[in-house]
Amino acid sequence: MSEQYLPGEHPDLRPPVGQTGLLLWLRKNLFSSPFNIVLTILTVYCLYLMLPPLFNWAFFDAVFIAESRDACRAAGDGACWGFIEKRIGQFTFGFYPVEERWRVVLAFVLLVVALVPLLWDKCPNRRQAIWFSLLYPFIAYWLLLGGMGLEPVETSRFGGFMLTMVIGVTGIVCSLPLGILLALGRQSELHIIRWLCTSFIEFIRGVPLITLLFVASTMLNYFLPPGTTFDILLRVLIMVTLFSAAYIAEVVRGGLQAIPKGQTEAADALGLKYWSSMRLVVLPQALKISIPGIVNTFIGLFKDTTLVIVIGMLDPLGIGRASLSDIKWTGLSTEVYVFIAMFFFICCFSMSRYSIYLEKKLHTGHRED
Amino acid sequence: MKTMTKLALGAAAATILLGTANAGETLDAVRAKGHVQCGISTGVAGFAFTDDKGDWQGFDPAVCKAVAAAIFGDTNAVKYTTTTGKTRFTALSSGEVDMLARNTTWTFSRDTDLKLDFVGVNYYDGQGFMVPTALGVASATELDGASVCIQTGTTTELNLADFFRINKISYEAVPIETNDEAQTNYKAGRCDVYTTDASGLAATRSTFENPDEHMLLPEIISKEPLGPLVRHGDSEWADVVRWVLNAMITAEEFGVTSENVDKMATGTENPEINRLLGSEGDLGAMIGLDKAWAWRAIKMVGNYGEVFEEFIGSETPIGLERGINGLWTKGGILYSPPFR
């Protein structure tokens, strides 16, 4: 005879085996139908074929410290990470003077500090911290380029991941406000502004980034008097920003057009002026639905920074190429490209995860799931 | 409209004035800023690469270093600007760099139409063929019906067509975009033959797992003289670069090396060596330098042969033979005018 319980006092029983935990998950996700069973088995088989050689190459047979390619080949059959290890400074800092590299590291650490209050709304003392974020561009400029007590460093010595970060971060930070302004301009009722913004956007979108980079690097030289050097990195930054701003503008315009007209009219009825109604009513909603598109553009921009190699600036790929030409290290391109791919993957994947976090946080139930 | 025209004219005049003011003064400008701004490539095995410390090395930067050594006595007094095939000439004509040393072929139109001055040749290259040893051919004339990996839109493509037409044999072109792609296709066996400049082929071959399974055919089907260049309008500066290069070649001819140059600089039996190293006469003054300019270049960088062997010679993985790049006294065509 089983125990007697008063109504409502029966303890919870464990769910039946197979209805919970790992087993349930397996059955639901991997073995739910004959077709899925076949797919699962095939996938596992492919992984079985691929992963062991991959791990052998990347870890177990790999050589982590070596003086040259020949030494690597003698020490093991796998990847020659010794090459990356020897060149990590170059990959990270380009030709930045070795004794000044702490400045780049400091600038990067401060970048993270400056980003936290911007990206995370529960940050303690957020209001004060944002002041630091606003100051950060000037601090970074001073740290990276020197002057005022620091050894000046020319931008031609920038390279590697540092160059990617400088172009990527500047492009992202500057193109968002510019893009929003362009999007608003394109919707403007003032004909001249609308016409200017539309033609700018359409012109930039109609031209490949590579062309703009070539214009920045070669054409401008012909217009400027000989001897004037208008910093090439600055030219590239301007071009990349304009390019990405045009795309952001179109993404934001999509968001603006998705906001029902009633919202603007309601703002008008409340007596809000144009800028207030935009800032308080329309843009918060429009930007929220534009987030995936904006982040998509940023990720594209970040990867497009590798194009600067066509005008002779050495981003990680350029550094890789210059390093691979070293007669001591020829033929290790796989290692170099895998390494650089990991860097870009980590950066772009973080951006995409952040955008998902933001979407979830801002999800206010306007759409159906 | 009229003001626009005037403005444009004014700007053009200013440009011309500034341009002429610059002419003939590159050496002074270089002295004033304390370094030579040298345009190099973004990386060609053996010819230009960064070493573990992050310094540029190679057969081409060596010319820049020699010029810096001759002027400043310091091989580090060079700042490098990496240029691509598309930006190199603009960088030079716009004054962004003082000289280019980045395997650039000396051609008629580049020398004249582009208003550049090639000051000499530091490597005589030419288009060659690489085949797998297993293919069993010994000469390019046996390549009838072969599939050839070739970069589209280059002079190599035209040279190839000419060569096969002259020899009345057929081929099947496998068009590809970049050098990397060509190597991948060739290694994967999608073409029997890979053709580009012979130095490039040797460099590519050196990166293979088993270089012995591939061979270069003896035929060289085009002329690709590679050399340093400067822009038109400053012959004094061109002279400096030209004679630094000649000094390196002459030094090899007379057996002056970075090892023995100190001893030879004190005076030798050979008056030409004495003139070169400054113990007799004062050739340096004629190009605006001091007596010991060539001594410094040779001491700090080495003579032509030393540089060749260090970066691309038969002892390196690139493994290029001297061949026509030997001295004229040793069966090659390297020939420096006399120091007199």
Interface residues (C-beta under 8 A of the other chain):
Chain A: K86 R87 G89 Q90 G94 F95 V98 S156 F214 S217 T218 N221 Y222 P225 P226 G227 T229 I309 V310 I311 G312 M313 L314 G318 I319 R321 A322 S323 L324 S325 D326 I327 K328 T330 G331 S333
Chain B: A14 T15 L18 G19 N22 T42 G43 V44 A45 G46 F47 A48 F49 T50 D51 D52 G54 W56 Q57 G58 K79 T81 T82 T83 T84 K86 T87 T90 A91 S94 G95 E96 D180 A203 S206 T207 F208 E209 F311 I312 T316 P317 I318
